[in-house]
Amino acid sequence: MTAAPHRTLDRVFAVSLVLKGLDGAAELIGGLALLFISPARLREWLGDVVSFVLVGHEHSPVFHWAAHLGDAWGTGTTLFAAAYLLLHGIVKVVLVWALLRGQLWAYPWMLAALAMFIVLQCCELIVHFSGWMLALTLFDVFIVILTAREWQLHRRRGADAADVGPGV
């Protein structure tokens, strides 16, 4: 009777990991792209997007914020964003890959990495609230809960196998 909920949670965990891995891959791609796209080109693209999306809203606070962001975007900002995305992406992809392969060492590392991401995201939410950041943070909390559960199950299975002993 309890096997079905466990299988369902295992599937939810696997799907959540795949989504987190795809997020990491997207961050890697974005970080690499930032290394090869000039800040001037990024400002130009941002201006094009803002002009297209906010046509007729040139006096809105969002338009002025985006225009200011484009003006402030320089080489240092681009390199910081690239390094941030690459670091996040590498951590997520490596840990997701290891967890999907059942590597026990990856569980505490994933929990620590996600805890660090959650703390940073909460700080960002306090300074600049964003619905997307809130959703990402809640998703990370959900993955922490599932990861802790899976790690506990794997540790319990290992302890049960050790209790049986070799050759039995």
C-alpha positions in Angstrom: 0.0 0.0 0.0 2.9 2.4 0.7 4.8 1.4 -2.4 2.6 3.5 -4.8 3.2 6.9 -3.0 6.9 6.1 -2.8 7.1 5.4 -6.5 5.1 8.6 -7.2 7.5 10.7 -5.1 10.5 9.0 -6.7 9.1 10.0 -10.2 8.4 13.5 -9.0 11.9 13.7 -7.6 13.4 12.5 -11.0 11.3 14.9 -13.0 12.3 17.8 -10.6 15.9 16.9 -11.0 15.6 16.8 -14.8 14.0 20.3 -14.7 16.8 21.5 -12.4 19.3 20.0 -14.8 17.7 21.8 -17.8 17.8 25.0 -15.8 21.5 24.4 -15.2 22.1 23.7 -18.9 20.3 26.9 -19.8 22.4 28.8 -17.3 25.6 27.3 -18.9 24.4 28.3 -22.4 23.5 31.8 -21.2 26.8 32.2 -19.4 28.8 31.1 -22.4 26.8 33.4 -24.7 27.6 36.4 -22.4 31.3 35.7 -22.8 31.0 36.1 -26.6 28.4 38.9 -26.9 29.6 42.4 -26.4 28.0 44.7 -23.8 27.1 47.1 -26.5 25.2 44.4 -28.4 23.4 43.3 -25.2 22.4 47.0 -24.6 21.1 47.1 -28.2 19.1 43.9 -27.8 17.7 45.1 -24.4 16.6 48.4 -26.0 15.0 46.5 -28.9 13.1 44.2 -26.5 12.0 47.0 -24.3 10.8 49.2 -27.2 8.9 46.3 -28.7 7.3 45.1 -25.4 6.6 48.5 -24.0 5.6 50.4 -27.1 3.3 53.3 -26.1 4.5 53.0 -22.4 7.6 55.2 -22.7 6.7 57.0 -19.4 6.2 53.8 -17.4 8.7 53.0 -14.5 9.5 49.6 -16.1 10.6 51.4 -19.3 12.8 53.8 -17.4 14.2 51.0 -15.3 15.1 48.9 -18.4 16.6 51.9 -20.1 18.8 52.6 -17.0 19.8 48.9 -16.9 20.9 49.1 -20.5 22.9 52.2 -19.9 24.6 50.7 -16.8 25.4 47.3 -18.5 29.1 47.2 -19.1 32.0 44.7 -19.4 32.2 44.1 -15.7 28.5 43.5 -15.4 28.7 41.1 -18.3 31.6 39.2 -16.9 29.9 38.9 -13.5 26.7 37.7 -15.0 28.6 35.2 -17.2 30.6 33.9 -14.2 27.4 33.7 -12.0 25.5 31.7 -14.7 28.4 29.4 -15.5 29.0 28.6 -11.8 25.3 28.0 -11.1 25.0 25.9 -14.3 28.1 23.7 -13.6 27.0 23.0 -10.0 23.5 22.1 -11.0 24.4 20.0 -14.0 27.1 18.0 -12.2 24.9 17.4 -9.1 21.8 16.5 -11.1 23.8 14.1 -13.2 25.3 12.5 -10.1 22.0 12.2 -8.4 20.3 10.7 -11.4 23.1 8.1 -11.4 22.5 7.3 -7.7 25.8 8.7 -6.4 25.3 9.0 -2.6 28.0 11.7 -2.3 25.9 14.1 -4.3 22.9 14.3 -1.9 24.6 16.4 0.8 26.3 18.5 -1.8 22.9 19.1 -3.6 21.3 20.0 -0.3 24.1 22.5 0.6 24.2 24.1 -2.9 20.4 24.5 -2.9 20.4 25.9 0.6 23.0 28.5 -0.5 21.0 29.3 -3.6 17.8 29.7 -1.4 19.5 32.0 1.0 20.8 34.2 -1.9 17.4 34.1 -3.6 15.7 35.2 -0.3 18.1 38.1 0.0 17.3 39.1 -3.6 13.5 38.8 -2.9 13.9 41.1 0.1 15.8 43.7 -2.0 13.9 43.3 -5.3 10.8 41.2 -5.1 10.0 39.1 -8.2 7.3 36.5 -8.8 9.8 34.5 -10.9 12.4 34.6 -8.1 9.7 33.5 -5.6 8.6 30.6 -7.8 12.2 29.5 -8.3 12.9 29.7 -4.6 9.8 27.7 -3.8 10.8 25.1 -6.4 14.3 24.9 -4.8 12.7 24.3 -1.4 10.5 21.6 -2.9 13.6 19.9 -4.4 15.4 20.2 -1.0 12.6 18.3 0.7 12.6 15.6 -2.0 16.4 15.4 -2.0 16.5 15.0 1.7 13.8 12.3 1.5 15.6 10.4 -1.3 18.9 10.6 0.6 17.3 9.2 3.7 15.8 6.3 1.7 19.2 5.5 0.1 20.9 5.6 3.5 18.3 3.4 5.0 18.6 0.9 2.1 22.3 0.8 2.6 21.9 0.3 6.4 19.4 -2.5 5.8 21.8 -4.2 3.3 24.6 -4.0 5.9 22.4 -5.5 8.6 21.7 -8.5 6.4 25.4 -9.1 6.0 27.5 -10.6 3.2 26.7 -14.0 1.8 23.2 -14.2 3.3 
